[in-house]
């Protein structure tokens, strides 16, 4: 763990205290809960969280859906380590795990396919972004080694035949997302607009 990150952690409660979460003191607090709540999964299903961060989405899903299993993919090793700590803190390490991996490369073959894929990709294209001076936040918010097209390609390839993909992203990139999904063969898309935060 990066020492400065360890000093800047908070312990927060999600889902009315059903999930305890260690996370950086500064950052987003709502996206993960919304993403997890929107997944129409059933107990026993497999869920993939691309860009898992500290594991909040997976933990909320595991708390809500007994018997489901969640694999998180996270580029930043410090955040993935925190996600593993959070899984242990919540006694969910047997069902929620996080793998350090760069989505610019294919997912490890041994992960298999998933019933549901959830993701909150970096929302700013590198060409137009003004990155945060905080390197961790910059990686979470600005496309780097994997752009939006790559995130969606990895996500759709990991889905089982009747699997679903749930993406939270900015509305000004909706046409781009729909275009990528169409090229990937995903034509049945439902869009739910949320009010600005």
C-alpha positions in Angstrom: 0.0 0.0 0.0 1.2 3.5 -0.8 2.0 5.0 2.7 0.4 8.3 1.9 -2.8 6.5 0.8 -2.9 4.5 4.0 -2.9 7.7 6.1 -5.7 9.2 3.9 -8.2 6.3 4.3 -11.6 6.5 5.8 -13.8 3.6 6.9 -17.3 4.1 5.6 -20.5 2.1 5.8 -22.6 1.3 2.7 -26.1 -0.3 2.5 -27.1 0.8 6.0 -23.9 -0.7 7.5 -24.1 -4.1 5.8 -20.8 -3.2 4.0 -17.8 -1.6 5.6 -15.4 0.0 3.2 -11.9 1.3 3.5 -11.3 3.9 0.8 -9.3 7.0 0.0 -10.7 10.0 1.9 -11.1 11.9 -1.3 -13.1 10.4 -4.2 -16.5 9.4 -5.5 -18.9 7.9 -3.1 -22.2 7.3 -5.0 -21.3 5.7 -8.4 -20.4 2.3 -7.0 -23.6 2.0 -5.0 -25.7 3.0 -8.0 -23.9 0.6 -10.2 -24.3 -2.3 -7.8 -28.0 -1.5 -7.3 -28.7 -1.4 -11.0 -27.4 -5.0 -11.7 -30.3 -7.3 -12.3 -28.4 -10.4 -11.0 -29.6 -13.5 -9.2 -28.0 -15.4 -6.3 -25.3 -17.8 -7.6 -24.4 -15.8 -10.7 -20.9 -14.6 -11.7 -20.2 -10.9 -12.0 -17.2 -9.1 -13.4 -16.4 -5.6 -12.2 -14.0 -3.8 -14.6 -12.2 -0.9 -12.9 -13.0 -2.3 -9.4 -11.2 0.4 -7.4 -11.5 -0.5 -3.7 -14.2 -3.2 -4.4 -17.3 -1.3 -3.4 -19.4 -2.5 -6.3 -18.5 -6.2 -5.7 -19.1 -5.9 -1.9 -22.5 -4.3 -2.4 -23.5 -7.0 -4.9 -22.3 -9.8 -2.6 -24.2 -8.3 0.4 -27.4 -8.2 -1.7 -27.0 -11.5 -3.5 -26.1 -14.5 -1.4 -24.1 -17.0 -3.4 -23.0 -14.7 -6.2 -19.3 -14.4 -6.9 -17.6 -11.2 -8.1 -14.2 -10.8 -9.8 -12.9 -7.2 -9.9 -10.3 -6.1 -12.3 -8.2 -3.1 -11.3 -5.2 -1.5 -12.9 -3.8 0.2 -9.7 -2.2 -2.3 -7.4 -2.7 -0.2 -4.3 -6.5 0.0 -4.9 -6.6 -3.7 -5.7 -4.9 -4.4 -2.4 -7.4 -2.3 -0.6 -10.2 -4.1 -2.4 -8.8 -7.4 -1.1 -8.6 -6.0 2.5 -12.2 -4.8 2.1 -13.4 -8.3 1.0 -11.7 -9.7 4.2 -13.1 -7.0 6.4 -16.6 -7.9 5.3 -16.0 -11.7 5.5 -16.5 -12.0 1.7 -13.1 -13.0 0.5 -14.4 -16.4 -0.6 -16.8 -14.7 -3.0 -15.2 -11.4 -3.9 -11.7 -11.1 -5.3 -9.7 -8.5 -7.2 -7.1 -9.1 -9.9 -4.5 -6.5 -10.8 -4.7 -6.3 -14.6 -4.4 -3.7 -17.4 -7.4 -3.8 -19.8 -5.1 -3.0 -22.7 -4.3 -6.8 -22.5 -6.7 -9.7 -22.8 -8.3 -10.8 -19.6 -6.7 -14.0 -18.1 -8.3 -17.0 -19.8 -8.9 -18.8 -16.6 -11.5 -16.2 -15.5 -14.0 -17.6 -17.9 -17.3 -15.9 -18.8 -19.7 -14.0 -16.6 -23.4 -13.5 -16.3 -23.1 -9.8 -15.7 -20.3 -7.3 -16.4 -20.4 -3.9 -14.6 -18.1 -1.0 -15.2 -17.6 2.7 -14.5 -14.7 3.4 -16.9 -12.6 6.5 -16.9 -14.9 9.1 -18.3 -12.5 11.5 -20.0 -10.8 10.9 -23.3 -7.1 11.5 -22.9 -7.0 14.0 -25.8 -9.4 16.4 -24.1 -8.7 15.7 -20.4 -7.1 18.0 -17.9 -5.9 15.2 -15.5 -5.9 15.6 -11.8 -2.4 16.1 -10.2 -3.2 13.1 -8.1 -1.9 10.1 -10.1 -4.4 7.6 -8.7 -7.4 9.9 -9.5 -6.0 10.7 -12.9 -5.9 7.0 -13.8 -9.4 6.5 -12.5 -10.9 9.4 -14.5 -8.8 9.8 -17.7 -8.4 7.0 -20.3 -4.8 5.7 -20.3 -3.6 2.3 -21.7 -7.2 1.3 -22.5 -9.6 3.7 -24.1 -13.4 3.5 -24.0 -13.6 1.3 -27.1 -11.1 -1.2 -25.5 -13.0 -1.2 -22.2 -16.3 -2.0 -24.0 -14.6 -4.7 -26.2 -13.1 -6.4 -23.1 -16.4 -6.2 -21.3 -18.6 -7.6 -24.1 -16.1 -10.4 -24.7 -16.3 -11.5 -21.1 -20.1 -11.9 -21.2 -21.8 -15.3 -21.5 -24.2 -15.7 -24.4 -27.2 -14.2 -22.4 -25.0 -12.0 -20.3 -25.6 -8.3 -19.5 -23.3 -5.3 -19.5 -24.0 -2.3 -17.2 -22.0 0.9 -17.8 -22.1 4.2 -15.9 -20.7 7.0 -18.0 -21.2 10.6 -19.0 -24.1 11.4 -21.2 -22.0 13.4 -23.6 -20.3 10.2 -24.7 -23.5 8.2 -25.1 -23.4 8.2 -28.9 -19.8 7.0 -28.8 -20.8 4.2 -26.4 -23.8 3.1 -28.5 -21.6 3.2 -31.7 -19.0 0.9 -30.1 -21.6 -1.5 -28.7 -23.3 -1.7 -32.1 -20.0 -2.6 -33.8 -19.5 -5.3 -31.1 -22.9 -6.8 -31.9 -24.8 -5.4 -28.9 -27.9 -3.8 -30.3 -30.3 -4.3 -27.5 -29.4 -1.3 -25.3 -31.4 0.4 -22.6 -30.3 3.9 -21.5 -31.3 5.3 -18.1 -30.4 9.0 -17.7 -29.5 10.1 -14.2 -29.6 13.8 -13.1 -26.2 15.5 -12.8 -24.5 14.9 -9.5 
